[in-house]
């Protein structure tokens, strides 16, 4: 019984409720991690599992390559500019400024790491919500007046 006295007991924490906000964060973090891998290795191709029919009629789980475009470009001066995308939208950090000036390709990994840290801290939640068009899943976007 003396062995158990050396332990500290606590209550079980409540399970984390996965909301649309957390799902958007996780999705952006996954995409930013893919961009980091692409920056380190230009031949990186992410794969997803797909069910395909085999010639004998059965189904098999196979790796299917997924297209991945880099989010960075070089401008006319040769410096690297990074855009962050959420779905089909580019996140606009300030009014009219949707890109991050990185400088050189060597600094790209550090900028992507900073963005991942900011996303985990919830600093991009407002931008992600604005890009998604609704605050919760299943809520339709407001219709434009005719």
Helices and strands as residue ranges (DSSP letters): G 4-6, H 20-40, E 47-53, E 59-65, E 72-74, E 80-83, E 85-86, E 89-90, E 99-103, G 105-107, H 108-120, H 125-132
